[in-house]
Amino acid sequence: MRKLSKVQKKEIAAIAAMKDEDIDYSDIPQVLDWSKAEVGKFYRPPKKAVTIRLDADVLEWLKGYGKGYQTRANLLLRHAMASAIGRSEPGRRPAARGKKVRRAHASC
């Protein structure tokens, strides 16, 4: 993200110093119908840096599609998570952190 210029900083400071009642909203159209609004459309969960060990062939496959392999891996994991949540039993929660759970791996 680019740094703000001195002029931009002055403009922001001037707006921030204004009282709410001094702001002119007359040129902004009033939205009366919110029926088409989408809740959470622009929400993106925060990212967290992690270290993960992947099989060399899996990493090569992810990188084979070009730039953005970490984003692609995140997308695949998110899809797997959504699928697992969708087929989980009602009321069933993932294992608590720190507890070791043995699960059978699906063979490819």
Secondary structure, 3 states (H helix, E strand, C coil): CCCCCHHHHHHHHHHHHCCHHHCCCCCCCCCCCCCCCCCCCCCCCCCCCCCCCCCHHHHHHHHCCCCCHHHHHHHHHHHHHHHHHHHCCCCCCCCCCCCCCCCCCCCC
